[in-house]
Amino acid sequence: MTEAPRKITDDPYGAWHLIRRLVMEQASAYWRRYALAFGLMAIAAAATSGSAFLLGKVINQAYVDRDLQGIMFWSVVTLVVFSLKGAATYGQSVILTQIKNAILANNQRRMFHKLMSESIGFFSQRHSSEFLARLTAGANSVTEVLNLLINAIGRDLLSLIGLVIVMVVQDPFMALFGLLVAPPAAFVVRKLVKRVKGLALTQFTGNAQILETMQESLQGIRTVKAFSLEKTMSDRIDANIAAVQANADKMAKVSNRSSPLMETLGGFAVAASLMYGGYRVVATGATPGEFFSFLTAFLLAYEPAKRLARLNIELNSGLVGARMLLEIIDSPPSEPDDSHKPALQLTEARVEFDHVSFAYRPDEPVLNAMSFVAEPGKMTALVGPSGGGKSTVLALLLRLYEVQSGEIRIDGQSTSTVSRESLRRQTAYVGQDVYLFRDTVRANIAFGKLGATEDEIVAAAKAACAHDFIMGFPLGYDTPVGEHGAQLSGGQRQRIAVARALLRDAPIVLLDEATAALDSESEKLVQEAIDRLARGRTTIVIAHRLHTIMHADSILVVEAGEIVEQGRHDDLLRRSGRYASFFRLQQRHATPLAPADATA
């Protein structure tokens, strides 16, 4: 059975479908302003056509009628026409730019809001530079496509129609001859479109790779410097840039292949018009005004005709970027809005994992029917080797990922049946890799509770042992922290993170190796702040340094996604099991600090 031929509308991201979507979904909201711009374009097109017609009048008044008064009159009319064209062109340019800016801003908002509705798993499969490329190039491409369409119809097509009318009025035969240029030009352009689409997609991918290398090199500049990777990263971005440059050169060659044909065909048409027009003036007594008017209209029509001939190439190039944007916006959110679900209502903040299983990849389980209870107001510690599933426990509790089997309950309410926002509002999280936004110290603490007062921020900083070092900065709480908090030490970043969590005042506290990367002095200060944070709250803590959780109410030893031991510190040591082995191993490798030299 033969397969039915594909229609032009079958591909949801084909040129026809995309153009229809952009017009109906994006441009339709601004149809009144587009109509005004279109009207101004019509005035400018009429003025362009009128100027060609008026030139013939002036020529005839000067060389045929020799009427000085007529020359003055038509010259003034020409001035008015050109002034009108200038005003109309200015007006439509401003209107189109304002519409472009509005659509660009709207698409940037849509893209960002869509990304905020995606899960952690969605981002783990892609590089962040891809989204930057889609956000910038994609949003710009949408406005470029719409501007190409409105300019092609309102400016170029109307101008061409008006100038063709002038040509037909002056000499129908020469006008018909001039229009014979169009079919061969359209045939050549059609052949180039498919090639241009492929090159445009390669260009987009190449630019994304440049962004990726640039972003990784700058964000990992410490590693780059420490391992002398400057030349390696420079070679990598040189290769990316060279590939993009080569592709851009191909694009330039392909997209401009129509120009030689258009110029040659235009040259033939102009030469023929000159010969035929000159013959009519000399041999048949036609007025020179008709000849000059026709020739002017023909030459003025050449540029809009050339732009219309290239329209398909430029549209398909722009539609590649539009597709990159819409593919993300159209995809179903991996973390769909669940604000319609009931809010989490806490009484004790008792957390229960009931036979919870989870895997990031098929056939590679991370948690295997894990069950445990974190009692309200107490500290539950998760310890064990890396890769055992400890951090996954916190991720599932925050619903950064969804449980695949089993159930997580808080005060008897399944976390899957309540809204994510209400769940996360009841939790405070501090991780090993603290993320601080490029803002002030005050703003980063205040993110824990939007609208917090100055007194609340300061109180949280004091409780987190951060107030003293903050006030040691010349700008105090107004001190910028730099990108990712690069202007602060590791211990300072951690204490600001604890202050942020304290300000949140949530009944459930999640700590993911919050002191693992700190020196002993910083660890002591951060641990003191964490003790204040955990006091009276249901706390689940992941610990690498076991001495930091010796006082925990319950210690769970996690291996291969299962809890192999559970109890308090002293009980687990007496059992001489896995926990005792971990603890003794750390004690054996711990090197006590040498006492300071009193004479130093």
N, C-alpha and C positions, 0 to 999 in steps of 0.2 A: 504494500500500500504506500503510495507516494505521500511524502510529507507536504502539508499545505504550505505555500510560500508565506514567509513572514511579512506582516504588514508594517507600515512605517510607525504605527502606534503601538506595536507589540512591546517594544523595549521601554520600560518605565523611565529609563534615563536616556532615551534616544533624543536627538535634537528636537524633533517635533513635540514630543511630550514635555520636555523641559521648557521649551519656549512657551507652550500653552500654560504650564504651571506658573512660570514666572510672571506672565501677564495677568493671570487670573488671581493668583495668591498674593503677589507682591505689588504689582502696579495698580491693580484695581482700586486699592484704598486711596490712591492719589489721582483718581481719574479727572477730577475737576481741575487740578493744577496741571495735569498733563494736557487737558483740553485747552487751557489758557496758553500753555507753551506751544501747543500745536497751532493755535490761532496766530500767535506771533510768528511762528515759522512760516505760515501761509502768507503773512504780510511781507516777510523778508523775501520769500520766493517770488511773490508778485513784483516786489521792488527790483529784484535781480532781473526778471524777465522784462519789466518795464524799462530798465536802464538800457538793455540791448535794443529795444524798440525805439527809445528816444534818441539813441545815437544816430539812427538812420534819419530821423527828423532833422537833427542839427546839421548833418552832412548835406542833406538836400537844401536846407535854408542857406547854407554857406556857398555850395558849389553849383546848385541849380537855380534857385530863386534869388540868391544874393540879397537876402532880406535881413538886414542887421537887427531890426526889431524882433523878427521871428527868432533869430539866433539867441537874443537876450532872453526872450520868453521861454524857449525850450531849455535853455541853460539853467534858468531858475527852477523850472519844473524838475530837471535832473537833480539839482541840489536838494530839493525837497524829498525826492524819491530816495536818494542815498541817505539822507538824514533819517528818514522813516525806517529804512533798512537797518541802520545802525542802532536805533532805539529798540526795534523789534528783536534784533539779534542779541542785544544786551539783556533784554527782559527774559527771553527764552533761555539764555545761558544761565542766568541767576536761578530761575525756577527749576530747571533741570538739575542744577547742582544741589539745590536745597532738597529736592526729592531724592537724589542720589545719596546725600548725607543721611537722610531719614531712613531709607531702606538699608543702607550700610549699618547704621547703628542698631536697627531692629534685628538684622540678621546676626550681628555680633552678640546681642542679648540672647536671641533664641539659641545660638550655638552654646553659649556659656551656660544658660539655664539647663539645656539638654545634658551637658556634661555633668552638671551637678546632680542630675537624676540617675547617673550611672553608678554601678557598684564598683567595689575595689577590683573585682575580677576583670571587669571591662578594661580598666586602665593597665592592669598587669600584662595584658596581651599586646599593648601598643606602646610606642615611645611618645612622650609628651610633645616632642617637636612636631609630630604629625598633626596634633590638634592646633598648634600654633599656625601651621601652614594652612590648614583648612579654615581656621578662623579668619586669617588675614586675606590670603589669596582667594579663598572661596567666596567670602562676603563681598570683596571687591569685584569679583567676576560677575556676580549677580547684577550689580549696578551697571557694570560695563555692558553687559548683554542688553539690558533694558534701554540704556542710552543709545546703543547702536541701533536698536529697533526704532525708537522714536525719532532719532536723527535721520535714519534711512527713509522713514515715511514722511516725516514732517519737513525735513530740510532738503534732503537730496531728491526724493521722488517728486515733491511738489515743485522744486526748482527746475528739475528736468522736464516735467510736464509743461510748465510755463514757458521755458525756453524752446521746447519743441513746437509749441503753438506759435511762438514768434517766427521760428524757422519755416513752418508750414505757411504762415501768412505771407512771408516774404518770398518764398520759393518752394512750392510743394515738391517739385522733382528733386531738388538738392536735399531737402529734408528726408525724403525716402531713401536716397543714396546714403546719407549719413547714418540712418538707422540700421543699415546692413552690417555695420560693425559689430552689433550686439551679439548675434548668434555664435560666431566663433569664439568670442571672449567668454561667453557663458559656458561653452563646452569645455574649454581649458580649465576654468575655475572649478567645475564640477569634478574633474579628475584630481584636483589638488586637495579637496576637502578631507578625504579619508586619510591621506598622508599627514595632514596638519593635525588631525585629532590624535593620532598616535604620538606625534612629536610633542604635542601640548601635554599629554598625560605623562610622558617621560620627563618633561621639563618640571612639572609639578612634583613628581617623585624625587627628582634630583635636588630641587630647592629644599624639600623636606629633609633630605640627607645632610645638606649643608647646615641647616638649623640644628639637626641632631648632633653633629660633630661639634659645632660651636657651643651648644648648650652643655654637652657632656664635658667638654674641655674646661669651660668656665666654672661649672659647678664642682668639678673634680680638680680644680687648679692645684690644691694642696698635693694630691696624689701625682698629678702631672709633674709638679716641681720636684717632689720627693724622689720620684723614680726617673727623673731626667727624660720625660716623655715629650718634651717640647717638639723635637723634630718629628717624632712618630705621629703626633697629632697634627702637626703642620703638613706632613706628607699626606695624611688621610684627608684633610680638608682640601689640600691642593688637588688631590685626585677627584674629589667630589666636584670641586669648582671647575676643573678641566672638563669633566664629563658634561656638566651643565652648559659650559661654554660651547663645547662641540655640538651639543644638541641645539643650542640657541642659534648657532651658525647654520645648522641644517634647516631650522625653522625659518631663518631669514631667507635662505635660498628658495625653499619651497613656497613660502607664502608670498614671495615677490616675483615668482615666475610669471605671473600674469602681467606684470608691468611692461616687459619688453613687447609682448603681443599687443597690449593696449596702446602703447606709444606708437608702434609701427602701424597698426590699423588706423589710429587717429591721424598719423602723418599722411597716410594715403587719402583719408577722407578730407583733410584740410587742403592737401594739394589739389585734389579733384575739385573741391569747392572753389578754390582760388582760380583754377583754370576755367571752370564753367561759369563762375560769376563774372570773371573778367571778360570772358567771351560775350556774355549777355550785355554787359555795359558797353562794350566796344561795337558789337555787331548788331544787336537788337534794340539798342537805345534804352535799356533799363537804367534806372536812376542809380547813381553810386550809393545813395542812402540805403536802398534795399540791399545792395551787396554788402555794405559794411554792417548793417543791422543783422543780416543773416550770419555773417562771419563771426560777429561778436557773440551772438546767441549760441552758435556752434562751439566756440572756444569756451564760453562760460559753462556750457552743458558738459564739457569734457570731464571736469573734476567730479561733479556728482555722479556722472555715469560710471567713472572709474571706481568710486567708493561703493556704489551699488554692486558693481561686478565683484568686488572683493568682500562684500558683506557676508557671504556664506562662509568664507574662510575665517574671517574674524569672529563670526558668531560661534562656529564650532570650536575655535580656540578658547573663547570665553566660557562656553558651556562645560568644558572639562572642569574648570574651577568651580562652577556652580554645582556640578554633580558632586564634587568632593564635599561641599558644604551640606547639600541636601541628603546625601547618603547617611551622614551622622544624625541629622535632624529627623529623618524619616524612620530610622531604626527604632524598634520598640525599646523603651528604657529598661535597662537591666535592674534598676531599683525603682519600680513604678511608684507613683504617689499612693500612699495608703492613709492619708489624713482622715479618710472617712471611717477608719477603724477606731474603736474606743481607745481612750488614753489609758496608760498604765497607772493603776491606783495602788500606791504602796501603803502598807501598814507596818510591816517589820523589815522589809527588804531581804527576805529569805530567797536565796538563789539555789535552784535545783537543776542539775543535768540528769536527764532520765534516758539512758541508753542512746546517747547522741552519737551518730556516725557522720563522718564527712570526708570528702576527698576533693582535692583541687583538680586532679586528673583521674580519668577512669582507671580502675584496677590499681590505683595507688592510694589506698586508704590512709588518712591521717589520724582520724579518731575512730576507734572501734567500740561502739556501744558503751561509751563512757558514761558513768553515773557517779555523782557526788553531790553533796549539799554544802553550800557556804552559809553557815548560820548567821542570822542577823546580828549586826553589831560586833562581829568577830572577824579575825583575820584568817584567811585560808591561803596557804602558800602552795604554789606548784613548782616542783623542782624536778630535775632529771636531765638527761643528755639532750643536746641540741637536736632538733628535728623530731622530737617526741610528740609534738602537738600542743605544747603549752600556749604559745601565742595564738594558735587557732582557737583555743577556748575563749580568749578575750574577744577575738574577732567575731565569733559566732554570738557571743553574748551581746555585743554591740550591733549585731545584725549587719556587719560589713559583708558577711556571706550568710546564706540561708542554710539552715540545718537540712540534711538530706534524709535522715531518718532519726527517730527519737524526738525528744521535746525538751526545750529549756523553759522552766517556769520560774516566775518571780512572784512570791506571795500567791502561788496557785494559779497565776495567769500565764498562759503560754505566750512567749514573746512574739510568736508568729501571728497572734490574733490581736495585738495592740499596735498602735502606730509607731513607726520608727522614731519620729520626733519626740514623742512622749517618753519612749524608752531611753533614748540618748540624753534627754534632758535630766533624767534621774541618775545619770552616771557621770563620774569624773575620771578622766583617763590621763595617765602620765606614762610615757614610754621612754625607752633608752635613747632613741634618736628624737630629741625634742625639736619640734618645728616652730620657729618663731617667724612671724610675718615681718616684712620690711616696713617697720613702723617704730614707734617709740616704746619704751619699757611700759609706760602706762597703758598704751593701747593693747599690748600683748597680754597684759594681765587682765584687762577689762574684757577681752574676748570670752573669758569664763562666764561672765554675766553681763550681757549687754544692758547699758543704762546704769551701771554701777556708779555709786558716788565716789568722790575722792577719798572719803574716810574709809569706805569699804575696801578700796584698792590698797590703801596704805596698810590697813589692818591685815589684809591677806598677805601682803609682802612681809610684814613683820612676823606673822605666824610661820612664814616659809623661810625665815632667816635671810631674807633678801633686802630688807629695808636699809641696812647699814651700807652694803656695797652700792646700792642704788644711789643713796645720798652722797656717796663718795665721788660720783660723777659730777662734772661741772654743771650739767643740765638736769641732774636728778632724774625724776620720772619722765622728763621730756627727752631723755637721751635716745637717739636712734640706735637700734640694735643691729642694723645692716641686714643684708640678704642672708636668710636662714640663721640670723643671730650671730653672724661671723665676727662681730665686734665684741662679743662676750666670751668668757671662758666656758668650758663644759659645765662646771659646777654652777656658774651663774645662770646659764640657760636652764639647767635642771630646776633650780630654785624658783625661777620665774614661772616655769611650767607647773610647779607645785602650788605657787601662789595663784595661778590661773585656776587650778583645780579646787583650791580652798575657796576661792571666790564663788565658784559654782555652787558650793554647799549642797552637793548631791548626796543622797543616802547610800549610794553604791560607789565604791572606789576601785578602779582597775589600775594596777601598777605592773608595767612590763619591764623588768630589769632596769629600774630607774636609776640605780647606782652602779651598774656594771662597768661603765667606762670612766669612772671617776677615781681620782687619787684618794688616799686615806683621809686627808683633811676635808676635802670637798664632800666625800662620802659621809663623813660624820655629820656635817651641817645638813646635807640633803636628807639623811636618815632621820635626823631630829625633826625636820620639816614634815617628812612623810609620817612620822609617828603622830604628829598633831593632826595631819590630814585624815589618818585612818581612825582616830579616836572616836568611838561610838558609831562607826559606820561599818557596813558590810564590805569587807575589803578582800579582794582576790589579787594576790601578788605573785608574779613570776620572779624567781630569784636565781641568780647564778652563784653569788657569794652566799653560802649557806649561813654564815654567822649573822646575816642581816635579818633572817627569819626564824632564829632560834626561839623567839618569844611568841611565834604564831600559835593560834589556838588549834589549828589543824594543818598538817603538812601532807601533801599528796605527792607521791613519787610517780611521775608519768614517764612511761617508756612505750614506744611504738603505738601511741594512741590509746594506751590503757593505763589504769591506775594499778600499780603493782604493790604499793604500800601506802598506808595511811595511819596517821597518829600524831602525837606531839613529839617534840624534839627528843626529850629524854627517853620516851617509850621506844622510839625508832632506833635510838642508839643501843638500847638494851637488846633489841631483836637481832642486832648485827646483820641486818639485811642490806639492801641496795643503798638506802639512805646512809647508813653507817659507813658503807664503803666510800660513798661520795664525800662525806664529811671528813673522814680520816685522810683521804687522799688530798683534800684541800688543806687540811691542817699540816700535812707532811710537806707540801710544797709552799706553804706560806712562809715568807721570810720576814722576820720581825725587823723593824727599823732599828738601826744602831743608835745608842743614846748619843745625844749631842755632846760635843766636847765643851766642858765648862770653861776651859781657858780660851776658847775660840773667840 
